[in-house]
Amino acid sequence: MTSNLHSPERQLIELRIEHADLDAWIDRLADESPVDQLMLQRLKKRRLALRDAMARLEAALDPKEPA
């Protein structure tokens, strides 16, 4: 059971959830007036890092077959 908690599939799910949460947070923050540009920039940077991490995990889980 412990190995399942740290499996790449589980990590990918957690990254997707965090990415979706950040999307919602960024949308709410962008609608506020005045907009906290520094916070918005930091959240977008974190979201991009999550997207990169998800891409790496997806590539590791589903490697492309050689042509």
KEGU-665957 format. One record per atom (N, C-alpha, C, CB): atom name; x negated, y, z negated; residue in one letter; residue number from 1. Coordinates in nm, 2 decimals, m for minus. Each point is the difference from the previous one (the first is absolute). Glycine has a CB too. Layout:
N
<atome:CA&east:X&north:Y&up:Z&residu:a&num:NUM>
...
This chain:
67
<atome:N&east:m0.08&north:m0.12&up:0.00&residu:m&num:1>
<atome:CA&east:0.08&north:0.12&up:0.00&residu:m&num:1>
<atome:C&east:m0.09&north:0.13&up:0.00&residu:m&num:1>
<atome:CB&east:0.18&north:m0.13&up:m0.12&residu:m&num:1>
<atome:N&east:m0.29&north:0.12&up:0.05&residu:t&num:2>
<atome:CA&east:m0.09&north:0.12&up:m0.01&residu:t&num:2>
<atome:C&east:m0.06&north:0.03&up:0.13&residu:t&num:2>
<atome:CB&east:m0.05&north:m0.06&up:m0.23&residu:t&num:2>
<atome:N&east:0.02&north:m0.04&up:0.31&residu:s&num:3>
<atome:CA&east:m0.06&north:0.03&up:0.13&residu:s&num:3>
<atome:C&east:0.10&north:0.06&up:0.09&residu:s&num:3>
<atome:CB&east:m0.15&north:m0.19&up:m0.03&residu:s&num:3>
<atome:N&east:0.28&north:0.16&up:0.01&residu:n&num:4>
<atome:CA&east:0.10&north:0.07&up:0.08&residu:n&num:4>
<atome:C&east:0.02&north:0.14&up:m0.02&residu:n&num:4>
<atome:CB&east:0.12&north:m0.21&up:0.00&residu:n&num:4>
<atome:N&east:m0.15&north:0.26&up:m0.13&residu:l&num:5>
<atome:CA&east:0.01&north:0.14&up:m0.03&residu:l&num:5>
<atome:C&east:m0.11&north:0.08&up:0.07&residu:l&num:5>
<atome:CB&east:0.09&north:m0.07&up:m0.22&residu:l&num:5>
<atome:N&east:m0.20&north:0.01&up:0.26&residu:h&num:6>
<atome:CA&east:m0.11&north:0.07&up:0.06&residu:h&num:6>
<atome:C&east:m0.02&north:m0.04&up:0.14&residu:h&num:6>
<atome:CB&east:m0.11&north:0.02&up:m0.22&residu:h&num:6>
<atome:N&east:0.21&north:m0.08&up:0.28&residu:s&num:7>
<atome:CA&east:m0.02&north:m0.05&up:0.14&residu:s&num:7>
<atome:C&east:0.01&north:0.12&up:0.09&residu:s&num:7>
<atome:CB&east:0.11&north:m0.22&up:m0.06&residu:s&num:7>
<atome:N&east:m0.17&north:0.21&up:0.18&residu:p&num:8>
<atome:CA&east:0.00&north:0.11&up:0.10&residu:p&num:8>
<atome:C&east:0.14&north:0.03&up:0.04&residu:p&num:8>
<atome:CB&east:m0.22&north:m0.07&up:0.08&residu:p&num:8>
<atome:N&east:0.31&north:m0.02&up:m0.07&residu:e&num:9>
<atome:CA&east:0.14&north:0.03&up:0.03&residu:e&num:9>
<atome:C&east:0.07&north:0.08&up:m0.10&residu:e&num:9>
<atome:CB&east:0.01&north:m0.21&up:0.12&residu:e&num:9>
<atome:N&east:m0.04&north:0.18&up:m0.25&residu:r&num:10>
<atome:CA&east:0.06&north:0.08&up:m0.11&residu:r&num:10>
<atome:C&east:m0.06&north:0.14&up:0.00&residu:r&num:10>
<atome:CB&east:0.03&north:m0.21&up:m0.13&residu:r&num:10>
<atome:N&east:m0.16&north:0.22&up:0.16&residu:q&num:11>
<atome:CA&east:m0.07&north:0.13&up:0.00&residu:q&num:11>
<atome:C&east:0.06&north:0.09&up:0.12&residu:q&num:11>
<atome:CB&east:m0.21&north:m0.10&up:m0.09&residu:q&num:11>
<atome:N&east:0.24&north:0.04&up:0.20&residu:l&num:12>
<atome:CA&east:0.06&north:0.07&up:0.11&residu:l&num:12>
<atome:C&east:0.14&north:0.05&up:m0.03&residu:l&num:12>
<atome:CB&east:m0.13&north:m0.15&up:0.16&residu:l&num:12>
<atome:N&east:0.21&north:0.07&up:m0.23&residu:i&num:13>
<atome:CA&east:0.13&north:0.04&up:m0.04&residu:i&num:13>
<atome:C&east:m0.01&north:0.12&up:m0.09&residu:i&num:13>
<atome:CB&east:0.08&north:m0.23&up:0.02&residu:i&num:13>
<atome:N&east:m0.17&north:0.22&up:m0.12&residu:e&num:14>
<atome:CA&east:m0.02&north:0.11&up:m0.09&residu:e&num:14>
<atome:C&east:m0.04&north:0.13&up:0.07&residu:e&num:14>
<atome:CB&east:m0.06&north:m0.16&up:m0.18&residu:e&num:14>
<atome:N&east:m0.03&north:0.15&up:0.27&residu:l&num:15>
<atome:CA&east:m0.05&north:0.12&up:0.08&residu:l&num:15>
<atome:C&east:0.12&north:0.06&up:0.08&residu:l&num:15>
<atome:CB&east:m0.23&north:m0.10&up:0.01&residu:l&num:15>
<atome:N&east:0.31&north:0.01&up:0.05&residu:r&num:16>
<atome:CA&east:0.12&north:0.05&up:0.07&residu:r&num:16>
<atome:C&east:0.09&north:0.08&up:m0.09&residu:r&num:16>
<atome:CB&east:m0.02&north:m0.20&up:0.16&residu:r&num:16>
<atome:N&east:0.04&north:0.14&up:m0.28&residu:i&num:17>
<atome:CA&east:0.09&north:0.07&up:m0.09&residu:i&num:17>
<atome:C&east:m0.05&north:0.14&up:m0.04&residu:i&num:17>
<atome:CB&east:0.08&north:m0.23&up:m0.09&residu:i&num:17>
<atome:N&east:m0.21&north:0.23&up:0.06&residu:e&num:18>
<atome:CA&east:m0.07&north:0.13&up:m0.04&residu:e&num:18>
<atome:C&east:0.01&north:0.10&up:0.12&residu:e&num:18>
<atome:CB&east:m0.15&north:m0.13&up:m0.17&residu:e&num:18>
<atome:N&east:0.13&north:0.08&up:0.29&residu:h&num:19>
<atome:CA&east:0.00&north:0.08&up:0.12&residu:h&num:19>
<atome:C&east:0.14&north:0.06&up:0.01&residu:h&num:19>
<atome:CB&east:m0.18&north:m0.14&up:0.11&residu:h&num:19>
<atome:N&east:0.28&north:0.06&up:m0.13&residu:a&num:20>
<atome:CA&east:0.14&north:0.05&up:0.02&residu:a&num:20>
<atome:C&east:0.03&north:0.10&up:m0.11&residu:a&num:20>
<atome:CB&east:0.07&north:m0.22&up:0.10&residu:a&num:20>
<atome:N&east:m0.11&north:0.20&up:m0.22&residu:d&num:21>
<atome:CA&east:0.02&north:0.09&up:m0.11&residu:d&num:21>
<atome:C&east:m0.07&north:0.14&up:0.03&residu:d&num:21>
<atome:CB&east:0.01&north:m0.20&up:m0.16&residu:d&num:21>
<atome:N&east:m0.13&north:0.19&up:0.21&residu:l&num:22>
<atome:CA&east:m0.07&north:0.12&up:0.04&residu:l&num:22>
<atome:C&east:0.07&north:0.08&up:0.11&residu:l&num:22>
<atome:CB&east:m0.22&north:m0.11&up:m0.07&residu:l&num:22>
<atome:N&east:0.27&north:0.04&up:0.16&residu:d&num:23>
<atome:CA&east:0.08&north:0.06&up:0.11&residu:d&num:23>
<atome:C&east:0.12&north:0.08&up:m0.06&residu:d&num:23>
<atome:CB&east:m0.06&north:m0.19&up:0.16&residu:d&num:23>
<atome:N&east:0.13&north:0.13&up:m0.25&residu:a&num:24>
<atome:CA&east:0.11&north:0.07&up:m0.06&residu:a&num:24>
<atome:C&east:m0.04&north:0.12&up:m0.09&residu:a&num:24>
<atome:CB&east:0.12&north:m0.22&up:0.00&residu:a&num:24>
<atome:N&east:m0.23&north:0.20&up:m0.07&residu:w&num:25>
<atome:CA&east:m0.06&north:0.11&up:m0.08&residu:w&num:25>
<atome:C&east:m0.04&north:0.12&up:0.09&residu:w&num:25>
<atome:CB&east:m0.07&north:m0.17&up:m0.18&residu:w&num:25>
<atome:N&east:0.00&north:0.14&up:0.29&residu:i&num:26>
<atome:CA&east:m0.05&north:0.10&up:0.09&residu:i&num:26>
<atome:C&east:0.12&north:0.07&up:0.06&residu:i&num:26>
<atome:CB&east:m0.20&north:m0.13&up:0.05&residu:i&num:26>
<atome:N&east:0.31&north:0.06&up:m0.01&residu:d&num:27>
<atome:CA&east:0.12&north:0.07&up:0.05&residu:d&num:27>
<atome:C&east:0.06&north:0.09&up:m0.10&residu:d&num:27>
<atome:CB&east:0.04&north:m0.20&up:0.14&residu:d&num:27>
<atome:N&east:m0.03&north:0.16&up:m0.27&residu:r&num:28>
<atome:CA&east:0.06&north:0.08&up:m0.10&residu:r&num:28>
<atome:C&east:m0.08&north:0.12&up:m0.02&residu:r&num:28>
<atome:CB&east:0.10&north:m0.20&up:m0.11&residu:r&num:28>
<atome:N&east:m0.24&north:0.19&up:0.10&residu:l&num:29>
<atome:CA&east:m0.09&north:0.11&up:m0.03&residu:l&num:29>
<atome:C&east:0.01&north:0.10&up:0.12&residu:l&num:29>
<atome:CB&east:m0.15&north:m0.16&up:m0.14&residu:l&num:29>
<atome:N&east:0.15&north:0.11&up:0.26&residu:a&num:30>
<atome:CA&east:0.01&north:0.09&up:0.12&residu:a&num:30>
<atome:C&east:0.12&north:0.08&up:0.00&residu:a&num:30>
<atome:CB&east:m0.13&north:m0.16&up:0.12&residu:a&num:30>
<atome:N&east:0.24&north:0.11&up:m0.18&residu:d&num:31>
<atome:CA&east:0.13&north:0.08&up:0.00&residu:d&num:31>
<atome:C&east:0.00&north:0.10&up:m0.11&residu:d&num:31>
<atome:CB&east:0.11&north:m0.20&up:0.09&residu:d&num:31>
<atome:N&east:m0.20&north:0.20&up:m0.19&residu:e&num:32>
<atome:CA&east:0.00&north:0.09&up:m0.11&residu:e&num:32>
<atome:C&east:m0.05&north:0.14&up:0.05&residu:e&num:32>
<atome:CB&east:m0.04&north:m0.19&up:m0.16&residu:e&num:32>
<atome:N&east:0.08&north:0.29&up:0.09&residu:s&num:33>
<atome:CA&east:m0.05&north:0.13&up:0.03&residu:s&num:33>
<atome:C&east:m0.04&north:0.07&up:m0.13&residu:s&num:33>
<atome:CB&east:0.15&north:0.02&up:0.20&residu:s&num:33>
<atome:N&east:m0.27&north:0.02&up:m0.22&residu:p&num:34>
<atome:CA&east:m0.11&north:m0.01&up:0.10&residu:p&num:34>
<atome:C&east:m0.07&north:m0.14&up:0.00&residu:p&num:34>
<atome:CB&east:m0.04&north:0.25&up:m0.04&residu:p&num:34>
<atome:N&east:m0.02&north:m0.28&up:0.15&residu:v&num:35>
<atome:CA&east:m0.06&north:m0.13&up:0.02&residu:v&num:35>
<atome:C&east:m0.14&north:0.00&up:m0.06&residu:v&num:35>
<atome:CB&east:0.13&north:m0.04&up:0.21&residu:v&num:35>
<atome:N&east:m0.16&north:m0.06&up:m0.29&residu:d&num:36>
<atome:CA&east:m0.13&north:m0.01&up:m0.06&residu:d&num:36>
<atome:C&east:m0.09&north:m0.07&up:0.11&residu:d&num:36>
<atome:CB&east:0.09&north:m0.02&up:m0.24&residu:d&num:36>
<atome:N&east:m0.16&north:0.10&up:0.31&residu:q&num:37>
<atome:CA&east:m0.08&north:m0.05&up:0.12&residu:q&num:37>
<atome:C&east:m0.11&north:m0.10&up:m0.04&residu:q&num:37>
<atome:CB&east:0.06&north:0.21&up:0.12&residu:q&num:37>
<atome:N&east:m0.12&north:m0.18&up:m0.24&residu:l&num:38>
<atome:CA&east:m0.11&north:m0.09&up:m0.04&residu:l&num:38>
<atome:C&east:0.05&north:m0.14&up:m0.04&residu:l&num:38>
<atome:CB&east:m0.12&north:0.21&up:m0.08&residu:l&num:38>
<atome:N&east:0.23&north:m0.21&up:0.01&residu:m&num:39>
<atome:CA&east:0.06&north:m0.13&up:m0.04&residu:m&num:39>
<atome:C&east:0.05&north:m0.07&up:0.13&residu:m&num:39>
<atome:CB&east:0.07&north:0.09&up:m0.23&residu:m&num:39>
<atome:N&east:m0.01&north:m0.02&up:0.32&residu:l&num:40>
<atome:CA&east:0.05&north:m0.06&up:0.12&residu:l&num:40>
<atome:C&east:m0.12&north:m0.06&up:0.08&residu:l&num:40>
<atome:CB&east:0.19&north:0.16&up:0.01&residu:l&num:40>
<atome:N&east:m0.30&north:m0.09&up:0.00&residu:q&num:41>
<atome:CA&east:m0.12&north:m0.05&up:0.07&residu:q&num:41>
<atome:C&east:m0.05&north:m0.12&up:m0.07&residu:q&num:41>
<atome:CB&east:m0.05&north:0.23&up:0.08&residu:q&num:41>
<atome:N&east:0.04&north:m0.23&up:m0.21&residu:r&num:42>
<atome:CA&east:m0.05&north:m0.12&up:m0.07&residu:r&num:42>
<atome:C&east:0.09&north:m0.12&up:0.02&residu:r&num:42>
<atome:CB&east:m0.10&north:0.15&up:m0.17&residu:r&num:42>
<atome:N&east:0.23&north:m0.13&up:0.17&residu:l&num:43>
<atome:CA&east:0.09&north:m0.11&up:0.02&residu:l&num:43>
<atome:C&east:m0.01&north:m0.06&up:0.14&residu:l&num:43>
<atome:CB&east:0.16&north:0.10&up:m0.17&residu:l&num:43>
<atome:N&east:m0.17&north:m0.01&up:0.27&residu:k&num:44>
<atome:CA&east:m0.02&north:m0.05&up:0.13&residu:k&num:44>
<atome:C&east:m0.13&north:m0.08&up:0.02&residu:k&num:44>
<atome:CB&east:0.14&north:0.20&up:0.08&residu:k&num:44>
<atome:N&east:m0.24&north:m0.15&up:m0.14&residu:k&num:45>
<atome:CA&east:m0.13&north:m0.07&up:0.01&residu:k&num:45>
<atome:C&east:0.01&north:m0.14&up:m0.07&residu:k&num:45>
<atome:CB&east:m0.12&north:0.22&up:0.00&residu:k&num:45>
<atome:N&east:0.19&north:m0.23&up:m0.11&residu:r&num:46>
<atome:CA&east:0.02&north:m0.13&up:m0.06&residu:r&num:46>
<atome:C&east:0.08&north:m0.09&up:0.08&residu:r&num:46>
<atome:CB&east:m0.01&north:0.11&up:m0.22&residu:r&num:46>
<atome:N&east:0.12&north:m0.05&up:0.29&residu:r&num:47>
<atome:CA&east:0.08&north:m0.08&up:0.09&residu:r&num:47>
<atome:C&east:m0.08&north:m0.06&up:0.11&residu:r&num:47>
<atome:CB&east:0.20&north:0.15&up:m0.06&residu:r&num:47>
<atome:N&east:m0.29&north:m0.07&up:0.12&residu:l&num:48>
<atome:CA&east:m0.08&north:m0.04&up:0.11&residu:l&num:48>
<atome:C&east:m0.09&north:m0.11&up:m0.05&residu:l&num:48>
<atome:CB&east:0.01&north:0.23&up:0.10&residu:l&num:48>
<atome:N&east:m0.07&north:m0.22&up:m0.22&residu:a&num:49>
<atome:CA&east:m0.09&north:m0.11&up:m0.05&residu:a&num:49>
<atome:C&east:0.08&north:m0.13&up:m0.02&residu:a&num:49>
<atome:CB&east:m0.14&north:0.18&up:m0.11&residu:a&num:49>
<atome:N&east:0.27&north:m0.17&up:0.07&residu:l&num:50>
<atome:CA&east:0.08&north:m0.11&up:m0.02&residu:l&num:50>
<atome:C&east:0.03&north:m0.07&up:0.14&residu:l&num:50>
<atome:CB&east:0.10&north:0.10&up:m0.21&residu:l&num:50>
<atome:N&east:m0.08&north:m0.02&up:0.31&residu:r&num:51>
<atome:CA&east:0.03&north:m0.05&up:0.13&residu:r&num:51>
<atome:C&east:m0.12&north:m0.07&up:0.05&residu:r&num:51>
<atome:CB&east:0.16&north:0.19&up:0.05&residu:r&num:51>
<atome:N&east:m0.28&north:m0.14&up:m0.07&residu:d&num:52>
<atome:CA&east:m0.12&north:m0.07&up:0.04&residu:d&num:52>
<atome:C&east:m0.02&north:m0.13&up:m0.07&residu:d&num:52>
<atome:CB&east:m0.10&north:0.22&up:0.05&residu:d&num:52>
<atome:N&east:0.13&north:m0.22&up:m0.18&residu:a&num:53>
<atome:CA&east:m0.02&north:m0.12&up:m0.08&residu:a&num:53>
<atome:C&east:0.10&north:m0.11&up:0.05&residu:a&num:53>
<atome:CB&east:m0.07&north:0.14&up:m0.20&residu:a&num:53>
<atome:N&east:0.20&north:m0.09&up:0.23&residu:m&num:54>
<atome:CA&east:0.10&north:m0.10&up:0.05&residu:m&num:54>
<atome:C&east:m0.05&north:m0.06&up:0.13&residu:m&num:54>
<atome:CB&east:0.18&north:0.13&up:m0.11&residu:m&num:54>
<atome:N&east:m0.24&north:m0.05&up:0.20&residu:a&num:55>
<atome:CA&east:m0.04&north:m0.04&up:0.13&residu:a&num:55>
<atome:C&east:m0.11&north:m0.11&up:m0.02&residu:a&num:55>
<atome:CB&east:0.06&north:0.22&up:0.11&residu:a&num:55>
<atome:N&east:m0.15&north:m0.19&up:m0.20&residu:r&num:56>
<atome:CA&east:m0.11&north:m0.10&up:m0.03&residu:r&num:56>
<atome:C&east:0.05&north:m0.13&up:m0.05&residu:r&num:56>
<atome:CB&east:m0.15&north:0.19&up:m0.05&residu:r&num:56>
<atome:N&east:0.25&north:m0.18&up:m0.04&residu:l&num:57>
<atome:CA&east:0.06&north:m0.13&up:m0.05&residu:l&num:57>
<atome:C&east:0.07&north:m0.07&up:0.10&residu:l&num:57>
<atome:CB&east:0.02&north:0.10&up:m0.22&residu:l&num:57>
<atome:N&east:0.06&north:m0.03&up:0.30&residu:e&num:58>
<atome:CA&east:0.08&north:m0.06&up:0.11&residu:e&num:58>
<atome:C&east:m0.10&north:m0.07&up:0.10&residu:e&num:58>
<atome:CB&east:0.19&north:0.17&up:m0.03&residu:e&num:58>
<atome:N&east:m0.30&north:m0.11&up:0.06&residu:a&num:59>
<atome:CA&east:m0.10&north:m0.06&up:0.09&residu:a&num:59>
<atome:C&east:m0.06&north:m0.12&up:m0.06&residu:a&num:59>
<atome:CB&east:m0.05&north:0.22&up:0.10&residu:a&num:59>
<atome:N&east:0.03&north:m0.22&up:m0.23&residu:a&num:60>
<atome:CA&east:m0.06&north:m0.12&up:m0.07&residu:a&num:60>
<atome:C&east:0.10&north:m0.11&up:0.00&residu:a&num:60>
<atome:CB&east:m0.15&north:0.15&up:m0.14&residu:a&num:60>
<atome:N&east:0.28&north:m0.12&up:0.12&residu:l&num:61>
<atome:CA&east:0.10&north:m0.10&up:m0.01&residu:l&num:61>
<atome:C&east:0.04&north:m0.06&up:0.13&residu:l&num:61>
<atome:CB&east:0.08&north:0.11&up:m0.20&residu:l&num:61>
<atome:N&east:m0.09&north:m0.03&up:0.31&residu:d&num:62>
<atome:CA&east:0.04&north:m0.05&up:0.13&residu:d&num:62>
<atome:C&east:m0.11&north:0.04&up:0.10&residu:d&num:62>
<atome:CB&east:0.25&north:0.02&up:m0.06&residu:d&num:62>
<atome:N&east:m0.36&north:m0.10&up:0.05&residu:p&num:63>
<atome:CA&east:m0.11&north:0.04&up:0.10&residu:p&num:63>
<atome:C&east:0.04&north:m0.03&up:0.14&residu:p&num:63>
<atome:CB&east:m0.17&north:m0.05&up:m0.18&residu:p&num:63>
<atome:N&east:0.12&north:0.13&up:0.27&residu:k&num:64>
<atome:CA&east:0.03&north:m0.02&up:0.14&residu:k&num:64>
<atome:C&east:m0.09&north:m0.11&up:0.05&residu:k&num:64>
<atome:CB&east:0.06&north:0.24&up:0.03&residu:k&num:64>
<atome:N&east:0.00&north:m0.32&up:0.06&residu:e&num:65>
<atome:CA&east:m0.07&north:m0.11&up:0.05&residu:e&num:65>
<atome:C&east:m0.09&north:0.05&up:0.11&residu:e&num:65>
<atome:CB&east:0.18&north:m0.16&up:m0.05&residu:e&num:65>
<atome:N&east:m0.30&north:0.10&up:0.06&residu:p&num:66>
<atome:CA&east:m0.09&north:0.04&up:0.11&residu:p&num:66>
<atome:C&east:0.06&north:m0.02&up:0.14&residu:p&num:66>
<atome:CB&east:m0.20&north:m0.04&up:m0.15&residu:p&num:66>
<atome:N&east:0.17&north:0.13&up:0.24&residu:a&num:67>
<atome:CA&east:0.06&north:m0.02&up:0.14&residu:a&num:67>
<atome:C&east:m0.07&north:m0.10&up:0.08&residu:a&num:67>
<atome:CB&east:0.06&north:0.23&up:m0.01&residu:a&num:67>
